[in-house]
């Protein structure tokens, strides 16, 4: 039987610096969705990767005293190491410096040029070197790029231009009708407001940047890094630039990203696809930023928490949980190591960990329990939580989905305290009570599979079903208190 497909992407991450918490959040978020849809029987392709071209990378390599290729190779190893540490289950990892990607980009550029969507002109505008984007006055706050707090520089150069202006009205209609969904809905309103100001043609070539894909019709210039990077979503699933032969997984069901790159993903990226007559992604989802004690994280300020630090302090599943539960739907979130330690102790050590230990300790005293009828109230609560969790995950409300699972854990604690099985002397009655608690615990583990898979697996190893019997063993401490 043919399975439904689910294709999810993260952005390709710039390799001018090591992976930060924002990168880790997006990637863990995508991993949760990929795992969830696999568990629900879909054919899943989860793509992530790195963006290796452009002026910022060239400059970072120069500062490190290395050739760009060697610099990118080393950064590639760093990103892959972090994703392995965080138990990321990606199906593909794209590098924009790969020969196959560059050949496809070159083929697309030639097609766009031949079809009149790229023309030669002169571009003058305000250029933010941090974003590697031209900015309009309306993009600036007090004359500065809001993301990099720097005034853009005025640049004027002979350039090849992409006819972005031709797609403004069409994009507004597509987004307004939800043919391309933007979530949260507040971001949809923001993008429609941005598009109402009109789109200008953009420069898609750079004369002074050597580290990039050469234009097939003018080898003295390289392609604008964003145009090159966007095509990874196609080349990462095996596309070679042939418009008559798109990959089976196309289009993406969900494209995840932080809010700072939403505008380019809803202007240049869909316009590029429209020009090529390629179907658009189904949904683009934007999440918020992390701050640390109210301040934007910055290496220069020394207030950065790195993903590997989080994993070292709280364990891999602890770090995954803390990351994904720290941002509400589409909102920003403020962190500190103190807050994270408190949350870890409250939710994981005292919450899930303590409930699991109590149930398994009592269950292991009996060892084997026959499967029997489930208490109606407990069965009803499990189904309610499963339904709510599914609904939230499908709506990409990941923090809210986790909150539902913790409602079930809290309910289980309440049942433990109410029934007090350690006081029950009648063996048959005690077994019946423990059976209900064991099934409740297994239900928690089932729900946690996409979020904290190693922990879920530990619970399953302690509660094994064999035929009509449940074998229970105590197991170790899931989350030692900090």
C-alpha positions as CSV (number, residue, x, y, z in Angstrom):
1,X,0.0,0.0,0.0
2,X,1.3,3.5,-1.0
3,X,2.2,5.6,2.1
4,X,1.6,9.3,2.3
5,X,4.7,11.3,2.2
6,X,5.9,14.1,4.6
7,X,8.8,16.3,3.6
8,X,10.2,18.7,6.2
9,X,13.1,21.2,6.0
10,X,15.2,23.4,8.2
11,X,17.1,26.3,6.6
12,X,20.7,25.5,5.6
13,X,22.7,27.1,8.4
14,X,25.5,29.6,7.7
15,X,28.9,28.1,8.7
16,X,30.6,31.4,9.5
17,X,30.2,30.4,13.2
18,X,29.4,27.2,15.2
19,X,25.8,26.0,15.8
20,X,23.9,28.0,18.4
21,X,20.7,27.4,20.4
22,X,18.5,28.8,17.6
23,X,19.9,26.3,15.2
24,X,19.4,23.5,17.7
25,X,15.8,24.5,18.4
26,X,14.8,24.5,14.7
27,X,16.5,21.2,14.1
28,X,15.1,19.5,17.2
29,X,11.6,20.9,16.2
30,X,12.0,19.4,12.7
31,X,13.2,16.1,14.2
32,X,10.1,15.9,16.5
33,X,7.8,16.4,13.5
34,X,9.8,13.8,11.4
35,X,9.7,11.2,14.1
36,X,5.9,11.9,14.8
37,X,5.0,11.3,11.1
38,X,7.2,8.2,10.8
39,X,5.4,6.8,13.8
40,X,2.1,7.5,12.1
41,X,3.2,5.5,9.0
42,X,4.2,8.2,6.6
43,X,7.2,8.1,4.2
44,X,9.3,10.9,5.7
45,X,12.2,12.9,4.3
46,X,13.8,15.3,6.8
47,X,16.4,17.6,5.2
48,X,18.9,19.9,7.0
49,X,22.3,21.1,6.0
50,X,24.8,24.0,5.7
51,X,25.0,27.2,3.6
52,X,28.7,27.5,2.6
53,X,28.9,30.3,0.0
54,X,29.0,34.1,0.1
55,X,31.0,37.0,1.5
56,X,30.4,36.2,5.2
57,X,31.9,32.7,4.8
58,X,34.8,34.0,2.7
59,X,35.6,36.6,5.4
60,X,35.2,34.1,8.3
61,X,37.7,31.7,6.5
62,X,40.1,34.6,6.0
63,X,40.0,35.5,9.7
64,X,40.7,31.8,10.5
65,X,43.6,31.8,8.1
66,X,42.1,29.1,6.0
67,X,40.9,28.5,2.4
68,X,37.1,28.7,2.3
69,X,36.7,25.0,1.3
70,X,38.9,23.8,4.2
71,X,37.0,26.1,6.6
72,X,33.7,24.8,5.4
73,X,34.8,21.1,5.7
74,X,35.7,21.7,9.3
75,X,32.4,23.5,10.1
76,X,30.5,20.7,8.3
77,X,32.1,18.2,10.8
78,X,31.1,20.5,13.8
79,X,27.4,20.7,12.6
80,X,27.1,17.0,12.0
81,X,28.7,16.2,15.4
82,X,26.1,18.4,17.2
83,X,23.2,16.9,15.3
84,X,24.4,13.4,16.2
85,X,24.8,14.4,19.8
86,X,21.1,15.7,19.8
87,X,19.9,12.4,18.3
88,X,18.7,14.2,15.1
89,X,17.1,11.7,12.6
90,X,17.6,13.6,9.4
91,X,17.3,11.7,6.1
92,X,19.5,14.1,4.2
93,X,22.2,16.6,4.8
94,X,23.0,19.1,2.0
95,X,26.2,21.1,1.5
96,X,25.8,24.0,-0.9
97,X,29.5,23.5,-1.9
98,X,28.7,20.0,-3.3
99,X,29.3,19.6,-7.0
100,X,25.7,18.2,-7.6
101,X,24.2,21.3,-5.9
102,X,26.3,23.8,-7.8
103,X,25.5,22.1,-11.2
104,X,21.8,22.3,-10.5
105,X,22.1,26.0,-9.4
106,X,24.0,26.8,-12.6
107,X,21.3,25.0,-14.7
108,X,18.5,27.0,-12.9
109,X,20.4,30.3,-13.4
110,X,20.7,29.6,-17.1
111,X,17.0,28.7,-17.4
112,X,16.0,31.9,-15.7
113,X,18.3,34.0,-17.9
114,X,17.1,32.3,-21.1
115,X,13.5,32.9,-20.0
116,X,14.0,36.6,-19.4
117,X,13.7,36.6,-15.6
118,X,17.3,37.6,-15.2
119,X,18.7,40.7,-16.9
120,X,21.8,42.9,-16.7
121,X,21.5,46.2,-14.9
122,X,22.9,48.5,-12.3
123,X,21.8,48.1,-8.7
124,X,22.2,50.8,-6.0
125,X,20.9,50.2,-2.5
126,X,21.6,49.9,1.2
127,X,23.4,46.6,1.9
128,X,23.6,44.8,5.3
129,X,26.8,42.7,5.3
130,X,25.5,40.7,8.3
131,X,22.3,39.6,6.5
132,X,24.0,39.6,3.0
133,X,20.8,41.4,1.9
134,X,19.9,44.7,0.4
135,X,17.6,46.6,2.7
136,X,14.9,49.3,2.1
137,X,14.3,52.2,4.5
138,X,11.3,50.4,5.9
139,X,13.4,47.5,7.0
140,X,15.6,49.6,9.2
141,X,15.1,50.8,12.8
142,X,16.8,54.1,13.6
143,X,18.7,53.7,10.4
144,X,20.2,50.3,11.4
145,X,19.5,46.7,10.6
146,X,17.4,45.4,13.6
147,X,19.1,42.0,13.5
148,X,22.7,43.2,13.4
149,X,22.4,46.7,14.9
150,X,24.6,48.1,12.1
151,X,24.0,50.8,9.5
152,X,23.9,49.2,6.1
153,X,26.4,50.5,3.5
154,X,25.4,52.2,0.3
155,X,26.4,50.0,-2.6
156,X,26.2,50.6,-6.4
157,X,27.4,48.0,-8.8
158,X,26.8,46.6,-12.3
159,X,24.7,43.5,-11.6
160,X,22.4,40.9,-12.9
161,X,18.9,41.4,-11.7
162,X,16.0,39.0,-11.0
163,X,12.5,40.3,-11.8
164,X,11.1,40.0,-8.3
165,X,8.7,42.9,-9.0
166,X,6.8,40.7,-11.4
167,X,5.6,38.4,-8.6
168,X,4.4,40.8,-5.8
169,X,0.6,40.7,-6.6
170,X,0.6,37.0,-7.4
171,X,2.3,36.2,-4.1
172,X,-0.2,38.4,-2.1
173,X,-3.0,36.4,-3.7
174,X,-1.4,33.0,-3.0
175,X,-0.7,33.9,0.6
176,X,-4.0,35.5,1.2
177,X,-5.8,32.4,-0.1
178,X,-3.6,30.1,2.1
179,X,-2.3,28.3,-1.0
180,X,1.0,28.9,0.7
181,X,0.2,28.7,4.4
182,X,2.1,31.0,6.8
183,X,2.0,30.1,10.4
184,X,1.6,31.6,13.0
185,X,-1.2,33.7,11.5
186,X,0.3,36.9,12.9
187,X,3.3,36.3,10.5
188,X,0.9,36.0,7.6
189,X,-0.5,39.5,8.3
190,X,3.0,40.8,8.7
191,X,4.1,39.4,5.3
192,X,1.0,40.6,3.5
193,X,1.7,44.1,4.9
194,X,5.3,43.8,3.7
195,X,4.1,42.7,0.2
196,X,1.6,45.6,0.0
197,X,4.5,48.0,-0.2
198,X,5.6,46.4,-3.5
199,X,8.6,44.3,-4.4
200,X,11.6,45.6,-6.3
201,X,13.9,43.7,-8.6
202,X,16.9,42.3,-6.8
203,X,20.5,41.9,-7.6
204,X,21.4,38.2,-7.9
205,X,25.1,38.5,-8.7
206,X,28.3,39.6,-6.9
207,X,31.4,40.8,-8.7
208,X,33.8,40.8,-5.8
209,X,32.8,37.5,-4.1
210,X,34.8,34.5,-5.5
211,X,33.5,31.9,-3.1
212,X,30.2,30.9,-4.8
213,X,28.5,29.5,-7.9
214,X,29.7,31.2,-11.0
215,X,27.0,32.6,-13.3
216,X,26.9,30.3,-16.4
217,X,26.4,33.3,-18.6
218,X,29.1,35.5,-17.0
219,X,31.9,33.7,-15.3
220,X,33.2,37.0,-13.8
221,X,30.3,37.0,-11.3
222,X,29.0,34.6,-8.7
223,X,25.4,34.0,-7.7
224,X,23.8,35.8,-4.8
225,X,24.1,33.5,-1.8
226,X,20.4,33.5,-1.0
227,X,19.4,32.4,-4.5
228,X,22.0,29.6,-4.3
229,X,20.9,28.5,-0.8
230,X,17.2,28.4,-1.5
231,X,17.7,25.7,-4.2
232,X,19.0,23.3,-1.5
233,X,15.4,22.4,-0.7
234,X,15.3,20.8,-4.2
235,X,18.8,19.6,-4.6
236,X,18.8,18.1,-1.1
237,X,16.3,15.5,-2.3
238,X,18.2,14.7,-5.4
239,X,17.1,17.3,-8.0
240,X,19.6,18.1,-10.8
241,X,17.9,21.2,-12.1
242,X,15.7,19.5,-14.7
243,X,12.3,21.1,-14.6
244,X,10.6,18.1,-16.2
245,X,11.8,15.7,-13.5
246,X,11.1,17.0,-10.0
247,X,11.8,14.7,-6.9
248,X,9.0,12.5,-5.6
249,X,9.0,14.2,-2.2
250,X,8.4,17.7,-3.6
251,X,6.8,20.0,-2.4
252,X,7.7,20.4,1.3
253,X,4.9,19.9,3.7
254,X,6.5,22.2,6.3
255,X,9.5,24.5,6.1
256,X,10.8,25.6,9.5
257,X,12.8,28.7,10.2
258,X,13.4,31.5,12.7
259,X,11.5,34.8,12.1
260,X,14.6,36.7,10.9
261,X,14.6,34.9,7.5
262,X,10.9,34.7,7.0
263,X,10.6,37.7,4.5
264,X,13.1,36.3,2.0
265,X,11.5,32.9,2.2
266,X,8.1,34.5,1.4
267,X,9.4,36.8,-1.4
268,X,12.5,35.7,-3.2
269,X,12.0,31.9,-2.6
270,X,8.4,31.5,-3.9
271,X,9.0,34.0,-6.7
272,X,11.9,31.9,-7.8
273,X,9.6,28.8,-7.8
274,X,6.9,30.7,-9.7
275,X,9.4,31.8,-12.4
276,X,10.4,28.1,-12.8
277,X,6.8,26.9,-12.7
278,X,7.5,24.7,-9.7
279,X,4.8,24.1,-7.1
280,X,5.2,26.0,-3.9
281,X,5.7,24.6,-0.4
282,X,2.5,23.8,1.5
283,X,3.5,25.7,4.7
284,X,6.2,27.9,6.1
285,X,6.4,28.2,9.9
286,X,8.4,30.8,11.8
287,X,9.4,30.5,15.4
288,X,10.7,33.1,17.8
289,X,14.2,33.9,19.3
290,X,15.9,33.0,22.5
291,X,17.2,35.7,24.8
292,X,19.4,35.2,27.9
293,X,18.3,37.1,31.0
294,X,16.5,39.5,28.8
295,X,19.4,40.2,26.5
296,X,20.1,39.0,22.9
297,X,22.7,36.2,23.0
298,X,26.0,37.5,21.7
299,X,29.5,36.1,21.6
300,X,30.9,39.6,22.2
301,X,28.9,40.0,25.3
302,X,29.9,36.5,26.5
303,X,26.2,35.5,27.2
304,X,25.9,32.5,25.0
305,X,24.7,29.0,25.9
306,X,25.9,26.6,23.4
307,X,23.9,23.4,22.5
308,X,26.6,21.0,23.5
309,X,26.8,22.8,27.0
310,X,23.1,22.2,27.4
311,X,23.5,18.5,26.5
312,X,26.4,18.1,28.9
313,X,24.6,19.7,31.8
314,X,21.1,18.2,31.3
315,X,21.7,15.1,29.1
316,X,20.6,14.8,25.5
317,X,16.9,14.3,26.2
318,X,16.9,16.8,29.0
319,X,18.4,19.4,26.5
320,X,15.9,18.5,23.8
321,X,13.0,18.9,26.3
322,X,14.3,22.2,27.7
323,X,14.8,23.6,24.3
324,X,11.5,22.7,22.8
325,X,9.4,23.6,25.9
326,X,11.0,27.1,26.1
327,X,9.2,28.7,23.2
328,X,5.5,29.0,23.0
329,X,3.8,28.9,19.6
330,X,5.5,31.6,17.5
331,X,6.7,33.5,20.5
332,X,10.2,34.5,21.9
333,X,11.5,32.9,25.1
334,X,13.9,34.1,27.7
335,X,16.4,31.6,29.2
336,X,19.0,31.4,31.9
337,X,20.9,28.3,33.2
338,X,19.2,28.9,36.6
339,X,15.7,28.8,35.0
340,X,16.6,25.8,32.9
341,X,17.9,23.9,36.0
342,X,14.7,24.7,37.9
343,X,12.6,23.5,34.9
344,X,14.7,20.4,34.6
345,X,14.2,19.5,38.2
346,X,10.5,20.3,38.3
347,X,9.4,18.7,35.0
348,X,11.9,15.9,34.4
349,X,13.5,14.9,37.7
350,X,10.5,15.4,40.0
351,X,7.8,15.1,37.3
352,X,8.4,12.4,34.7
353,X,11.4,10.8,36.5
354,X,9.7,10.5,39.9
355,X,6.4,9.2,38.5
356,X,8.3,6.6,36.4
357,X,10.4,5.5,39.4
358,X,7.4,5.2,41.7
359,X,5.4,3.1,39.3
360,X,8.3,0.8,38.3
361,X,9.4,0.3,41.9
362,X,6.0,-0.9,42.8
363,X,5.5,-2.9,39.6
364,X,8.9,-4.6,39.8
365,X,8.0,-6.0,43.3
366,X,5.4,-8.2,41.4
367,X,7.4,-8.6,38.2
368,X,4.7,-9.9,35.9
369,X,1.2,-8.6,35.4
370,X,-1.5,-10.1,33.2
371,X,-3.2,-7.7,30.8
372,X,-6.7,-7.1,31.8
373,X,-9.4,-4.4,31.4
374,X,-8.4,-0.8,31.8
375,X,-10.1,1.5,34.3
376,X,-12.6,3.6,32.4
377,X,-11.6,6.9,33.8
378,X,-7.9,6.2,33.2
379,X,-8.7,5.0,29.6
380,X,-10.7,8.1,29.0
381,X,-8.0,10.4,30.2
382,X,-5.3,8.7,28.1
383,X,-7.5,9.0,24.9
384,X,-8.2,12.7,25.7
385,X,-4.5,13.5,26.1
386,X,-3.6,11.5,23.0
387,X,-6.2,13.5,21.0
388,X,-5.0,16.8,22.3
389,X,-1.3,16.0,21.8
390,X,-1.9,14.9,18.2
391,X,-3.9,18.1,17.4
392,X,-1.2,20.3,18.8
393,X,1.6,18.6,16.9
394,X,-0.3,18.8,13.7
395,X,-0.8,22.5,14.3
396,X,3.0,22.8,15.1
397,X,2.2,23.8,18.7
398,X,5.0,21.7,20.1
399,X,5.3,23.3,23.5
400,X,1.6,22.9,24.0
401,X,1.7,19.3,22.9
402,X,4.3,18.6,25.6
403,X,2.2,20.4,28.2
404,X,-0.6,17.8,27.4
405,X,1.8,14.9,28.1
406,X,2.7,16.5,31.4
407,X,-1.0,16.7,32.3
408,X,-1.1,13.0,31.9
409,X,1.9,12.6,34.2
410,X,0.3,14.8,36.7
411,X,-2.9,12.8,36.5
412,X,-0.9,9.6,37.0
413,X,0.7,11.1,40.1
414,X,-2.8,11.9,41.4
415,X,-3.9,8.3,40.8
416,X,-0.9,7.0,42.6
417,X,-1.5,9.2,45.6
418,X,-5.3,8.4,45.6
419,X,-5.0,4.6,45.3
420,X,-1.8,4.2,47.4
421,X,-1.0,0.7,46.1
422,X,1.9,0.3,48.6
423,X,-0.8,0.0,51.3
424,X,-3.0,-2.5,49.5
425,X,-2.7,-6.0,51.1
426,X,-5.1,-7.8,48.7
427,X,-2.8,-9.1,45.9
428,X,-5.4,-9.2,43.2
429,X,-6.6,-5.7,44.0
430,X,-3.0,-4.4,44.1
431,X,-2.2,-6.0,40.7
432,X,-5.3,-4.4,39.2
433,X,-4.3,-0.9,40.4
434,X,-0.7,-1.4,39.3
435,X,-1.8,-2.6,35.8
436,X,-3.7,0.7,35.3
437,X,-0.7,2.7,36.4
438,X,1.7,0.7,34.2
439,X,-0.5,1.2,31.1
440,X,-0.7,4.9,31.9
441,X,3.1,5.1,32.1
442,X,3.5,3.2,28.8
443,X,1.0,5.7,27.3
444,X,3.2,8.6,28.5
445,X,6.3,6.9,26.9
446,X,4.4,6.4,23.6
447,X,3.5,10.1,23.5
448,X,7.1,11.1,24.4
449,X,8.7,9.0,21.5
450,X,9.1,11.9,19.1
451,X,10.3,14.4,21.8
452,X,12.7,12.5,24.0
453,X,13.2,9.1,22.2
454,X,16.0,7.7,24.4
455,X,13.9,8.2,27.6
456,X,10.8,6.7,26.0
457,X,12.9,3.6,25.0
458,X,14.2,3.3,28.6
459,X,10.6,3.1,29.9
460,X,9.7,0.5,27.2
461,X,12.7,-1.6,28.2
462,X,11.4,-1.6,31.8
463,X,7.8,-2.3,30.8
464,X,7.8,-5.1,28.2
465,X,4.6,-6.6,26.8
466,X,4.9,-10.3,25.8
467,X,1.7,-11.8,24.6
468,X,-0.9,-11.1,27.4
469,X,1.7,-10.4,30.1
470,X,3.6,-7.3,31.1
471,X,7.1,-7.9,32.4
472,X,8.3,-5.1,34.7
473,X,11.7,-4.3,36.0
474,X,12.8,-1.3,38.0
475,X,15.3,0.4,35.6
476,X,17.7,3.3,36.5
477,X,17.1,6.9,37.3
478,X,15.9,8.7,34.2
479,X,16.8,12.3,35.3
480,X,19.1,12.7,38.2
481,X,18.3,15.9,40.1
482,X,20.6,18.9,39.5
